[in-house]
Amino acid sequence: MSDIARLELVVVRHGLTAWNRERRYQGQRDIPLLLPEALADMDRLRDALADVAFDAIHCSDLIRCRQTLAHLLEGRGATPRFDARLRELDFGDYEGRTWEALKDDPGYRAWVDSHGRRATPGGESAEDLWARLSAWLEGVLAEARESRHRRVLAVSHGGAIRELRRRLEAVDFWDGVVGQAQGRRFVFVRQGSDWQCSCSSAVPVPASATP
């Protein structure tokens, strides 16, 4: 029996929260979804994934991701794994504050201009975030080989997906943002013992890209 040499990893962002709407940094605060406003985007994502069978499902342990996953998996009976390594970037002192309140702060401007190289005051840098995301990803890929997984779903956060895109797609730090209840499908291929991300695409497929 041959080894699995291809894996689709679908990583999606949680649905809309009140703090998203207010442009308020959530970070690792446990903020719930804004309902019913979040439902339309989550319905579209659920429809896009309805016919996809996942071999493993991972989710940030924060409530907004748990709620999003419950909506996506309604009727499936799957057993997800909740993992704190999939949490949002720790924004430290910026959590709970809005862009409007921070935009003229010199320390905040320095963090923005650093493209994540600086840590937020009392929080994480992009390197800190990648350290935990990469450890999670290595585990997913190892299990894919051992358990012959072909498709894996993860529900995470905007900053985490941005960092995955920066590392796997080589996009600029600020260009990797995805909207609420949107994400990316990363395709990994294995050559020998090494996995490489060969391509990626938007999930759901943008309306402008459909026939």
Salt bridges, closest charged atoms under 4 A:
ASP3 OD2 - ARG145 NH2 3.66
ASP3 OD2 - ARG190 NH2 3.44
GLU8 OE2 - ARG6 NH1 3.09
GLU8 OE1 - ARG151 NE 3.82
GLU8 OE1 - ARG185 NE 3.33
GLU22 OE1 - ARG24 NE 2.89
ASP43 OD1 - ARG46 NH2 3.30
ASP43 OD1 - HIS71 NE2 2.63
ASP61 OD1 - ARG87 NE 2.75
GLU74 OE1 - ARG46 NH1 2.72
ASP83 OD2 - ARG85 NH2 2.81
GLU95 OE1 - ARG29 NE 3.62
GLU100 OE2 - LYS103 NZ 2.96
ASP113 OD1 - ARG109 NH2 4.00
GLU124 OE1 - ARG132 NH2 2.78
GLU127 OE2 - ARG167 NH2 2.99
GLU143 OE1 - ARG81 NH1 2.75
GLU163 OE2 - ARG166 NH2 2.91
GLU163 OE2 - ARG167 NE 2.74
GLU169 OE2 - ARG165 NE 2.96
GLU169 OE2 - ARG184 NE 3.18
ASP172 OD1 - HIS115 ND1 3.45
